Amino acid sequence: MAVTQAPASPPVDERLAAPGLLDRLVVRPEVGAGLGAIAVFVFFAVFTEQFLSFPGVATWLDVASTLGIMAVAVALLMIGGEFDLSAGVMTASTALVTALLATRAGWNVWLALPASLVFALVVGALNGWLVIRTGLPSFIVTLGTFLALQGINLGVTKLVTGSVQVAGMRSTAGYASSGQLFASTVDIGGTAYQVSILWWIVVTAVAAWMLVQTKFGNWIFAVGGSAQSARAVGVPVARTKILLFMTTAGAAWLVGSMNILRHTSVQANEGIGLEFQYIIAAVIGGCLLTGGFGSAVGAAIGALIFGMASQGIVYAQWDQDWFKLFLGVMLLSAVLVNNAFRRRAERVRR
């Protein structure tokens, strides 16, 4: 009787083989930041008593939340290949516009807030337009905006109030209801948690979804990787970059609104230097300084590391000067790790 032989299985093409777990992980920019966050969390949880208490958690989450909102927006811009050095001072500018309109012009806060948002979006659009129109590095363009806003903040505030501070928000119309949205607290376990933490989560979720699920997210990666190549395949490079600058300005408005409604006053020189913290958080979270690679979730984790470390050092009763050393080490380490992850991810994707 003839024996029927089963047909031989076709050879497996190694190029089509499923990538291993490590390969799947390294294409995610936020993996390194996640590991760093776990290490920082465990370290301060072991060596300090207050770190894991309800008030302790509320404090470092509060610090991370406003930084995280800005870091996520800055990360999107960095993935798109640009920087915004005016982001920090913009948080003060928008707060000042809201405060001056509400306390000096007598506007309802609910009218002053949209007006300051329009101001922020116009400045953001101007930044983007100048970068595209002139071809100058965004570092230079936004440095000019930073200096201009700093001068406007001080000059206008002194002219209107005779000082460098605007106060009196608590007595303005609409303050109580707007404060519920932007500056209220939620009681958990007898501890008040700022609503900014919820805003941080929402902003991160929306940005992460946009990056990986929408056409605009693809455009961001494309223009950051190579604007010339992106333009060649029909990506609207100018529109994408201008919208990214407007997104950063909009995030600054959100943080500025939270600050003015929470503290009820604002100094004209606030926000200076914060732009570097936003960039550091984004880089720690996986963003490359050269653009085209990064993650919104990673930037949020970078802000979380920042918040845990800044408060953990306080709880450990260390000299605050050590925090600057920590930031420097984290930044250099993140740059090296991110470059290694990017190279490994490129090999995996081939």
Summary of the structure (lengths in Angstrom):
residues: 350
radius of gyration: 23.1
end to end distance: 49.8
largest distance: 108.0
contacts: 1215
relative contact order: 0.20
helix: 72%
strand: 3%
